[in-house]
Amino acid sequence: MNTERTMTMIEPTVTMLPREKASLYGVGALTDRELLALLIGSGSKQLSVFQIAESVIQQYQFLPSLQQASVADLSQHSGIGPARALLIAASSELGRRCAHQLGQRFGTINSVTEAAHFLMDYFAGVTQEEFVAIYLDAKNAVIAQDVLFKGTLTASIAHPREVFAGALRYAAASVLVAHNHPSGDPDPSEQDRLLTERLVSAGQVIGIAVIDHLIIGREEFVSIRSETPW
């Protein structure tokens, strides 16, 4: 068993501008405020683009509420005119359609084996480790799938807060997490098991169930839940 496998958390510097940060690390590394700032584009005479983005986030509080905002509602916000409001609304609609298509493609998770086969297809050809979370509603229908971490086999382990931040953002009832071993060997490391224990414990505290942590190899997978009594 290889006990050295761990995950890499993306760590861009806090001084990077969103465009530079996205170019280096991908848009997944951006905060909600930075993503919105990219869509808004520029500030007004009174407010910087970051101040406008922050005020929008503060107004709506919850990203799904922002996603439901109409062009007319967004246009009334200081620093956002009709053109910018339309761009934000269009990006929200794309997000809705992506989530809908993911749900259509995967539907509900009826078994861990189903989830594993879906993830094997997803990870096919991926040459570095990725840690993903699949968020589910109360009926086990897929709400969203997020890539939370990318990296090598020798860096620091993923943190539960990123997993559950997504669960809260999507109002998920449960989450299934997984990561790949590009070597093809799905044998879990001790770090993989420790991470699973931390996730399960955190989920019990906040009331969001962790269905499983799957390790995906080339043609096989390991369910840490099946190996460990929870």
N, C-alpha and C positions, 0 to 999 in steps of 0.2 A: 504493500500500500504506500502510495506517495503522500507523505504528510506535509509537503511543502507547498501544495497548491493553495493559493489565496487569490483574492480579487483585487483589482486596482480601482480606486475611486478617482474620478477625474478631478484634477486640482488646478484649474486656471487661477491666475493671480487676480486679486480683487480690483486692480487698477485697469484691467483690460476693457476696452470698449466692446459692446456687444458684437459688432461686425467682425472685429479681430478675433474675439473669443470664439465665435461661431466658426470662423474659417479654420482655426487651429484645432478645435475640440468637437465641432459639430453643434448643431442647434440644441441638442439635448443637454448641453452643458449650461445653457442660459437659464437665468431665473425667469419667473413669470414677468417681472417688471422689464427685464431686458428684452424678452420676446415681444412684448407689447410696444416697447420703445422702437424696435426695428420696424414694426408695422406702421407706427405713427410717423416715423421718419425724421422729423425735426421739431424743434420747439417753437414757441411763439415769442413775441416781444417780452412778455411778462414771465413766461415759464420755460424751463428747459424741457427737453423731450422726456427726461427721466422723471421730472416733477409731474408732467402730464400723465405719464404711464402710472406712476404711483397713486395719483389722485383717482384715476379710473379704477384701479385695483381696490383702493380703499372704499370707493363708492359701492362696488358690487360685492366685495368681500369674498365671494365664492365663485370660482371660475365658471361653473355651469350657469350661474346667474349672468355673467358677462356674455357667455355664449348665446343666451336667449335674448340679449338686448337687441332692439331693432336699430336700423340705420337712423331713424328719427331720434331715438333716445340717445344714441351715441353722439349724434351731431350737436346736441345741446350741451355737451360737455366742453368746458373751457379748453381751448387749444386743439379741438378736434372738429374739423368741418365735414361737409358731406362726403368729400372724396376719401378722407381718411376713415370716416365711419363706415363707408362702403367696403373698404379694404379689410377692416377688422371683422365686419360681418361676413365677408366672403371667406376669410380664413376660418371663422367659427363654423361656417357651413361645411367647409372641407373636412374639419375635424369630426363633425357629426356624421358625414357620409363615410369617412374612414371607419369610425366606430360601428356604424351600421353594417358595412361590408364585412368587417371582422366578425361581427355577430352572425351574419348570414353564412360566412365561410365555416365558422367553427361552431356556431349555435350554442349549445350548452355542453358543459363538461360532464359527461356521464360516467367516466372512469379515468383513472390515472393513465391507463394505457392509451386511451384516446388522446389525452393531452400530450403524452410522450411522443406519439407518432406525428402529431401536428408539429411539435417542437423539433423533431428530427428533420422534418422538411424545412423548417425555418432556419435551422443552424447549418444545413448542408452548404458546404463551401466556405463557411465562416472560419477564418484562420487564426483568430484570437479569441480569448474567453470573453463572453458576454453574459451578463446577469440580467435576466428579464423577469418581469412580474406580469401575470395575467390576472386582471381584476374581474370579479364576478358579482352578479346581483344575488338576491335571496333565492332565486330559482336556478342558480348555477349557470346563468347565461353570461357569456363574455361581454363585458363592458368595454374593456380596453386592454391593450398589451403595451408595456413600456420597456425599453432598454434602459436600465438604471446605471449600469457600470460596464466599462470595457477595459481590458487590460491584459497584462502578462500573468504568468504563473507565480510571481514572486513578490507581489506588492500587498498593501494592506487590505484587510477584509472589508466587505461591504457593511454598511450600518443599517439597522432596522428602521431608523427614522425616514430614510428615503423610500423604503418600501411602503410604510404606512402613510407617508405624506401623499403618495399616489392614491392609496385606498380611500383616504379622507377626501381627496380632491374629486374622485369619481363617485363618492358615496357608495363604495363597494361593501358588500356583506362579507366577502371572503377574498382570499388571494392565494394563488398558486405561484411559487417561484421556481426558477430553473436556471441553470447555467450549463454551458457546454465545456467539454474537455477536448480541445482540437486534436489531441493525440489519438483520440478514438477510444481510450480506456475510460469508462465511466466510474471507476472505483472511487468512492468519496474519500477525501482527505479528512483528517481530524478537524481542520479549520472549517470544512464544509458542514460537518456535524455540529460544531460549536455555533456556527452561524444559524443553523436550523433551530437549535435550542433557544437562541436569543430571539429569533423571530416568533417562535411559538409562544414564548413567555410574554413578549411585548403584545402580541395579538390577544392573549388572554386578558391582559390588563385593560386594553381599550375596546375589547369586544369585537374584534375582527379576526375570524378564523383563518389560520394558515393551513390550507388543504394538504400541501406537500411541498417538498423541495426535491426537484428532479435533477439528476446529473445526466446529461445527454452525451453519449458517445457517438461513434460513427454509425453503428447499426444496433446499438443496445442502449439501455438506460438503467439507472438505479433510482429507486424511490427510497429516500431516507426515512420517510414515514414507515415504510414496511419493515425497515431494519430497527426502528426505535419505538418503544412504547411511549405515547404522548399522553 
